[in-house]
Structures are given as C-alpha cells and as structure tokens.
Amino acid sequence: MIPYYPVALDLRDRLCLVVGGGPVAEAKVEGLLAAGARVTVVSPELTESLAAVGDQMAASSTDLTGTAPMISTGSSSCSPRATSAR
C-alpha cells in the first residue's frame, strides 16, 4: 500500500499554524505565504527572516482557533511566543 501525503490545498486566506521557528519552518512559511495563506508561527526562537516577516506577540490557546492545517517543525517544546504573517 502506498502511504498518502502529497496534497493540493487551496489555502488562500486560510489561517495556518506552523510550530517551530528554524530553517525548516522558514521554508514552510514561505510556501504557505506564496499560496496565499495567513500564517501564525509559534516557537521559542525564530530565524531572522521569520522574525522580520510579521508582528511578534504572546501566544495563547485562542491562537489555535480556526487554524488548519498545522505544520510542526520543532524538535523541542515551544514556549508561548508567536509571530503572525498576514
């Protein structure tokens, strides 16, 4: 059986959550923004490029409301820090 993963999604104006702030997250965010998504990144640290993309804010559980899909790129637990790119 072939495991299914590749998908084509219409993410225009959809809120997407990326967990992690390193180089992998940076690449994911670039792709999501290119697809027209609104992206929120939650990570204890951000690359310079991610930090420059959006406004930084404290994260709360309400930041997760309405997000789809979520992409996890971090290898450790995340503290409550987020950046949002619109």
C-alpha positions in Angstrom: 0.0 0.0 0.0 1.3 3.5 -0.9 1.2 5.9 2.1 -0.6 9.1 1.1 0.8 12.5 1.9 1.1 14.9 -1.0 -1.9 17.1 -1.3 -3.1 20.1 -3.2 -4.9 22.6 -0.9 -6.5 25.9 -1.6 -5.0 27.9 1.3 -5.9 31.4 0.1 -6.9 33.5 3.1 -6.8 30.4 5.4 -5.2 30.6 8.8 -2.3 28.1 9.1 -0.3 27.3 12.2 3.4 26.5 12.0 5.1 25.1 15.2 8.8 25.8 15.2 11.0 28.7 14.2 14.0 27.3 12.5 15.1 26.9 8.9 12.5 24.1 8.2 9.7 26.4 9.5 11.1 29.3 7.4 10.7 27.2 4.2 7.2 26.1 5.2 6.1 29.6 6.0 7.5 30.9 2.6 5.5 28.2 0.8 2.3 28.9 2.8 2.6 32.6 2.2 3.2 32.0 -1.5 -0.1 30.0 -1.5 -1.9 33.0 0.0 -2.3 31.6 3.5 -2.3 33.7 6.6 0.4 32.1 8.8 0.9 32.1 12.6 4.3 30.7 13.8 4.7 29.5 17.4 8.3 29.0 18.6 10.6 29.9 21.4 13.1 31.2 18.8 12.8 32.5 15.3 15.2 32.8 12.4 15.9 36.4 11.4 13.8 36.0 8.3 10.8 34.7 10.3 11.2 37.5 12.9 11.2 40.1 10.1 8.1 38.7 8.3 5.4 39.5 10.9 4.4 41.1 14.2 5.6 39.3 17.3 3.1 38.7 20.1 2.5 36.5 23.1 0.7 33.3 22.1 -2.4 31.9 23.8 -4.6 28.9 23.3 -7.1 31.1 21.4 -4.4 31.5 18.6 -5.2 27.9 17.6 -8.9 28.6 16.9 -9.7 28.2 13.2 -6.2 27.1 12.2 -5.8 24.5 9.5 -3.6 22.9 8.7 -0.9 22.8 11.4 2.7 22.1 10.5 5.0 21.1 13.3 8.7 21.7 12.6 10.2 22.0 16.0 12.1 19.3 17.9 11.6 20.7 21.4 8.7 22.1 23.3 7.6 25.6 22.4 7.3 28.5 24.8 4.5 31.0 24.3 5.9 33.2 21.6 4.4 33.7 18.2 4.7 35.7 15.1 1.9 36.2 12.6 2.3 37.0 8.9 -0.7 38.2 7.0 
